[in-house]
Amino acid sequence: MIGTPAPGVGNNNFLRGGTVPQCLIKRTGQAVFTLFCVLTFAFILGRATGKPAGLLLPDNATAAEVDALNGALGFNEPLHVQYLTFLGNVLRGDFGISYRQRESALALIAERLPATFELAFWSFLLGLLLAVLAATAIQLTGSRTLRSLFIWGGSLRHSVPDFFFALLAVLLFSVALGLLPSLGRTSPASLVLPVLTIATGQFVLYVRLIDAALSDQAGQDYVRTAFSKGQSRARVLFSHMLPNSVLPVLTMAGLNLGSLLGGTVVVEAVFAWPGLGQVLTEAVSQRDFPIVQAGLLVVALIFVTVNLAVDLLSAKIDPRVSLA
């Protein structure tokens, strides 16, 4: 039957290689290990850049004052003691107080997350939607010229750094035409330029993947059978080929969404978007270690969670995907 899934699809025992609890336990263990590595890296990187007291105190501070502040912050302790103290605090959900803002580091990160989520979500959605429209247009028309136009045009955009594209967008739409705001998060219109910058940069990744998946499905027996029964190209494409092409697209989309949440730093800086990237950039330049460490853990946690969800969903859609 046309559109019938491959043998085994839809089977309730969808996590091949182990039972549901076994797979979840294994993946959870891998996620915890990944987060532990991220925390260790953040700790080492922070200490490798030197002690923060020199930046926090005025230029005329004495050596005794600098040493006293480093001691109060715990930087005069042996490195292994600092590390164990750091891990113990993290397990209690305590990332310390921001050196500059004198507030909970985790609270400051949580305050900026909604803006980053908003930017990443709409960028992800627009990039994926544009790619689906482009790939379906290619398949419906069968035009090699259209394929080349989308692929090469998308590749050209992808080759332009986001910060440069963002500056060009600001010059055109904000400075020259005065149509859109260029800075801040003051209105829905403020989303347009940063979302456009990120979405167009991601477009070619999706369109290549979707086009390849649809081209692969076009050679399958069920598609030829559908055409032989007189079904239109549009019906075959939307009813059968697109649903059967969802797995590779889902995997890439999940990975990309997780990356976007931590990869909007440059765009947020250009557009003064008050998100996670902006606060992390400021924290790194000021050696505000508690904010850097909290931010890295939150980004890693989001990425790991999204990847785990995509793996489980992929296995649900097609049980031939092994999670062992």
C-alpha positions, 0 to 999 in steps of 0.5 A: 500500500502506498505510504505504508511504513517499513516493516516494524514502524509503529511497533510499540517496542520502539527502542531497539537495543534495550527496554525503555528504562534501560535506554533512558538510564543509559542516555541519562548517564551519557548526558550527566557525563557530558555536563560534568565534562562541560563543568570541568572545562568551564572551571579550568578555562576560568582559572587559566585566564587568571584571578579576577581581583585585578579587574574588579578593583581600581587600578590604584588598589594595593597588592594586599587588597588584590590578594585579600579579594582573591582570598575572599573569592576562594582563588587562593585555595589549592586548585583541587580544593577550588574544584571540589568546592565548585562541584559541591556548590553546583550540585546544590544549584549554587553557581555563586554571585556575579562579581560585577552585578552582585546577584545570583549568577543562575538568576541572571542567566535565567532572566536572559533565557526567554530572549534567546529562546525567542530569537532561536525559535523563530529563526529555526522555524523560519529557516526550516519553513523556507527550506521546506517551501524551496525543496517542495518547489524544486520537486513539484517543478522538477527544475534543475535551474530552480535547484541550482538557484536555491542551493547556490544562493543559500551557499552564497549567504552561508559563506557570508559571516553573520555579523557582516550580513547583520550589518548590511541588513541594518544599513539597508532596512534601518539606516537607508529605508528606516523600515525596521528597528536595529537595536534592542527588543522593544517590539515584534518588529525588533525580531525581524532583522536578527531572525532574518540573519540567522534563518537565512544562514541556516537555510542552505543546510535544511534545503540540501537535506530536505531536497536530498531526502525527497530525491531519495524517496522519489526513486522508491517503488511506492512513489512509482506505484502512486504515479502509475495510479494517476495520482498528481505530483503534488498529492504524492509529494505532500501525502507520501514523500514528505512524511517519509522524509521527516526522519533525517530532517528531524535529526538535523533540526533537533541538533540545529535548534540546540546549537542555535540556543548557544550560537546566537552570540554574534547576532545578539551583539550586533543587534544589542539583543538582551539574550544569553549571548550578550550576558556571556560575552560581557561576563567573559570580558570581565572574568565574571566566572560565576555567570560564565560557568552557569551559562555554559551549563545551561546551554549544555543542558539544553543541547543535551536535552534536545538531542535526547528528545530527538533521539527518542522521537526518531526511534518512535517514528522509526523503530529501526533506529537503534538507541543501544 
